[in-house]
Each structure stands twice: as C-alpha cells, then as structure tokens.
Amino acid sequence: MLTVTLAAVSGAVLALVIGLLLGRTKRAREGTTTPQAMSFAGAAILGFFALFLGFSIAGTWQQLNAARQHTYEESRALTEAYWTAGGLPDADRPVVRARLRTYTGVVIDDEWATMQHDTGSQNAWRAIDQVRAAVDHATAHSQVEASARTDVLRSLSEVNAKRNARLGDLRASVPVLAIGGLLVGAVFVLATPSVIGLTSNPRNLVLMCFVGASVAFGVSMVAVMSGPFSGAVRVQPTAFQLALERYDQIDDDAGKSAPPLFRP
C-alpha cells in the first residue's frame, strides 16, 4: 500500500512539473490548438495507455492466480499421499508420514523465503527425495499394502509435477514490450495536455496532478503484482498450512477409529 501511495504522489508531482514547464508555451497561452485536434490526440494517447495498462494488469493477475492454484494442487497431492500412506506397513507408515510433514514444513519455513528471491530451496528438494526414498524402501506383505505403496508413489509423482509448476511460476513476468509500452503511454498521457495547449493555471494544474496520480497508481499496480511470490501482492503458503492441519485431522481420525486395547 505504501508503494502505491508513493507512486501516486510521485505521479502527481511529475504531472505538476510537466504542466508548469510545458504550460507556458506560446501555443498554451494563445490556445491555438483546435478542439478537434485536442480531442483526437487525447483519445489516441489514452487509448494507447489503456491498452497496455489493461494487458499488463490482466497478465499479472492471471499469473498470480495460476501460481496460487498450483500451490493448492500441490497441497492436495501431499494430503492424498499422507492419507494413502495409512495403508503402508506399520514399520513404514510413521516414517513416510513424518517425512511428508518435514517436507511441508520446509516449504513453509524455508522455501517460501527463498522464492521471494526467485529460487527454490535445496532443503525442500532433499526433503521430498527423502519421502520418495522411504516409500521405495517400504516392504509390502500383502496386496493391500502393495496397493497403498503404489498409490503413495502416484501421489508423490503428482507432488513433484505441481512443485515443478510452482517453481516455474517464479519466472513468470509481464513481457518487456508491454512494460515499455505502458511507461511510454504514461509519459504521453502526462505530457499531451500541456503540449496541445492546456495552460498552467491553478485549476488545470490540480487536474493534471489528479491525472498524474491516477496514471502512476495504474503503473504501480502492475509493479506490485509482478512476481507471484516476490511482489508486494504475493501468494502466501496458506495451502501448505492447510495441509499440516489436514495431517493432524487424519491422525486424529485414525486414533479415534483404532480398536480399544484388550483388557483381561
């Protein structure tokens, strides 16, 4: 919020300076520009800016939503792996589930911080590899245990796919051409009124300040939303925190459904 506010104030100041500098020209004093020319120039410049602004905001918002969706898909795959691990042999079940908890915790506590710098965590890679190793070493003594082992491996394959998608989102960004067009359009929007004859009287300068603040607000929204995991508006590890809560629920349900101890 502070970034957007500062950008809006800076835009207003920039528009004020442009108005003071360009609003003193002979054309501005005499008002020689025809209304038709002013209307055409204003519409063309505003259309150019609105096109790039809309494209940039829509692109960053889509990237943000896609990144958030990938985190929830990975979380669901982790929960499924934790659930199906309940069918593993008694000796292997707690090991696999403990390592799933470890991986989920590493993603929240370690990897989320590194993703703000556009990179994944090696600790997280090791943690998910250790889960796979624990499942690979599980020895099935029945068809049910063998089926559970297959299901866990399938879920882990889904986890790896969604993890790769999440890390791929780190490189998502608005095309440079769109950013360049947005900045050029912003400058034209601020400069055009004074160039085509808007005089630098107090009323017009106040109007220019408002226009400058609005333009800067739009540009800053693109900036703060850029980078799904590093921008000011970024994806939080909520999906993985929900996965930990689901693990606890699965364990509680398993404890409640366990048969009572035999007492002679």
Summary of the structure (lengths in Angstrom):
residues: 264
radius of gyration: 28.6
end to end distance: 67.1
largest distance: 107.6
contacts: 822
relative contact order: 0.20
helix: 80%
strand: 0%
